[in-house]
Amino acid sequence: MRNHLFFLSTDSHASPFDMNIALDAGFDVALPYVCVKEEQVEGLTHDIIFSRGPKGTKHSAIFVGGSDMELVEKIVKRAGDSMFDPFTVSIFSDPKGAYTTAAALVAKTGKAVGGLSGKKIVIFGGTGPVGQVAAALCSKENADTTIVTSRDKKAGEEAAVRISSVYGVSIKGAAAKTGEERLALIQEADIAIATVKAGIQILSLNELGSVKNPLIVADVNAVPPSGFGGLAPGDDMKQIAPCVKGIGALCIGFIKYKVEVDIFESMLENKITANFKTAYESAKTLA
Ligand SMILES: NC(=O)c1ccc[n+]([C@@H]2O[C@H](COP(=O)([O-])OP(=O)(O)OC[C@H]3O[C@@H](n4cnc5c(N)ncnc54)[C@H](OP(=O)(O)O)[C@@H]3O)[C@@H](O)[C@H]2O)c1
């Protein structure tokens, strides 16, 4: 029997990035369903699980993606609630690549510094999909974690409260609009992470040159310019300023790719439910 991946997306398209990885990882075909609404999921799931008989369920799987993280989780729950033995299939969720990217970012950074427990971590762009999952994973590793918004303090604090509640963690919120404010936030940090919108630089090389405390910076944005001046995408703990070492976007992206392949391959072997926790376990072994 051929291996079918049913790609349920909250967006108007199914990400070619995820389609490519799924097919390269061994699925024979990936079938996109776009603009999926929660109320459609039970019917879609029943069509997927019943059409090929109990034996066929091993050869069908569901991927849930798209930009609406909340809806992705609702779709995963509805799909799971619509299945029962022996009619169950694997489900893997990775909204906007956030789960696998955050998992790779946090696992790589943690490995580079010998563990995140007790570390002070500041995440610029921490209100976005990648940043909020990264913040949750850092906090779960007992790091003192702060997300930073480019808007106002209230927006940062509200986002921190929401993320803390969704993931059962405790993170702080802050705001910084200028280079000076961003520098002030990292003066006592051990690690500064950039998960900002592509193409935005958080601190220039000149600004990083003024940092006096030992600092690790990590960036996930592969679109120039990098989030931290002087940091190249392939850098792996490269010294970029007297007190600053950096991890670049491709270094993290390569681990993200391996994590996604690992999870798709596991779906072809066993029936699994994979989310950001699965991605992080995989990333810790692959980083
Ligand atoms: N390496 C990989 O494999 C990989 C995979 C997926 C994504 N990515 C990259 O990961 C990054 C994060 O992705 P995402 O989807 O979470 O990003 P996103 O939603 O596009 O943006 C993240 C945050 O950036 C902040 N932001 C927007 N404009 C800003 C500005 N002018 N100055 C400072 N901050 C600004 C926003 O926060 P506030 O409004 O609260 O400031 C937003 O929540 C992107 O650069 C993306 O390209 C990399």
The ligand as a MOL file (V3000), in Angstrom:
LIG
                    3D

  0  0  0     0  0            999 V3000
M  V30 BEGIN CTAB
M  V30 COUNTS 48 52 0 0 0
M  V30 BEGIN ATOM
M  V30 1 N 15.7390 28.5710 10.4010 0
M  V30 2 C 14.5650 27.9450 10.1710 0
M  V30 3 O 14.5450 26.7590 9.9050 0
M  V30 4 C 13.2650 28.7140 10.2950 0
M  V30 5 C 12.0140 28.0750 10.2000 0
M  V30 6 C 10.8400 28.8270 10.3860 0
M  V30 7 C 10.9550 30.1790 10.6340 0
M  V30 8 N 12.1820 30.7590 10.6630 0 CHG=1
M  V30 9 C 12.3480 32.1840 10.9630 0
M  V30 10 O 12.0230 32.3510 12.3350 0
M  V30 11 C 11.6580 33.7110 12.5570 0
M  V30 12 C 10.4180 33.7310 13.4040 0
M  V30 13 O 9.3320 33.1660 12.6870 0
M  V30 14 P 7.8490 33.5510 13.1250 0
M  V30 15 O 6.9340 32.9110 12.1770 0
M  V30 16 O 7.6770 33.3090 14.5860 0 CHG=-1
M  V30 17 O 7.9520 35.1310 12.8630 0
M  V30 18 P 6.8790 36.2830 12.7170 0
M  V30 19 O 5.5880 35.8570 13.3050 0
M  V30 20 O 6.8980 36.7640 11.3180 0
M  V30 21 O 7.5380 37.4420 13.6120 0
M  V30 22 C 7.9510 37.2190 14.9600 0
M  V30 23 C 7.8710 38.5080 15.7400 0
M  V30 24 O 8.7130 39.5100 15.1550 0
M  V30 25 C 8.3160 40.7360 15.7400 0
M  V30 26 N 8.5200 41.8580 14.8280 0
M  V30 27 C 7.7940 42.1930 13.7260 0
M  V30 28 N 8.2660 43.3220 13.1850 0
M  V30 29 C 9.3040 43.7190 13.9720 0
M  V30 30 C 10.2040 44.8230 13.9460 0
M  V30 31 N 10.1300 45.7530 12.9780 0
M  V30 32 N 11.1810 44.9060 14.8900 0
M  V30 33 C 11.2760 43.9610 15.8570 0
M  V30 34 N 10.4320 42.9030 15.9470 0
M  V30 35 C 9.4720 42.7850 15.0080 0
M  V30 36 C 6.8240 40.5990 16.1020 0
M  V30 37 O 6.7310 40.7870 17.5040 0
M  V30 38 P 6.2530 42.1640 18.1680 0
M  V30 39 O 5.2240 42.7940 17.2740 0
M  V30 40 O 5.6940 41.7020 19.4770 0
M  V30 41 O 7.5160 42.9580 18.2860 0
M  V30 42 C 6.4990 39.1590 15.7590 0
M  V30 43 O 5.6640 38.5160 16.7220 0
M  V30 44 C 11.5130 34.3570 11.1700 0
M  V30 45 O 12.6390 35.1570 10.9200 0
M  V30 46 C 11.4630 33.1550 10.2290 0
M  V30 47 O 11.9900 33.4720 8.9590 0
M  V30 48 C 13.3240 30.0530 10.5310 0
M  V30 END ATOM
M  V30 BEGIN BOND
M  V30 1 1 1 2
M  V30 2 2 2 3
M  V30 3 1 2 4
M  V30 4 1 4 5
M  V30 5 2 4 48
M  V30 6 2 5 6
M  V30 7 1 6 7
M  V30 8 2 7 8
M  V30 9 1 8 9
M  V30 10 1 8 48
M  V30 11 1 9 10
M  V30 12 1 9 46
M  V30 13 1 10 11
M  V30 14 1 11 12
M  V30 15 1 11 44
M  V30 16 1 12 13
M  V30 17 1 13 14
M  V30 18 2 14 15
M  V30 19 1 14 16
M  V30 20 1 14 17
M  V30 21 1 17 18
M  V30 22 2 18 19
M  V30 23 1 18 20
M  V30 24 1 18 21
M  V30 25 1 21 22
M  V30 26 1 22 23
M  V30 27 1 23 24
M  V30 28 1 23 42
M  V30 29 1 24 25
M  V30 30 1 25 26
M  V30 31 1 25 36
M  V30 32 1 26 27
M  V30 33 1 26 35
M  V30 34 2 27 28
M  V30 35 1 28 29
M  V30 36 1 29 30
M  V30 37 2 29 35
M  V30 38 1 30 31
M  V30 39 2 30 32
M  V30 40 1 32 33
M  V30 41 2 33 34
M  V30 42 1 34 35
M  V30 43 1 36 37
M  V30 44 1 36 42
M  V30 45 1 37 38
M  V30 46 2 38 39
M  V30 47 1 38 40
M  V30 48 1 38 41
M  V30 49 1 42 43
M  V30 50 1 44 45
M  V30 51 1 44 46
M  V30 52 1 46 47
M  V30 END BOND
M  V30 END CTAB
M  END
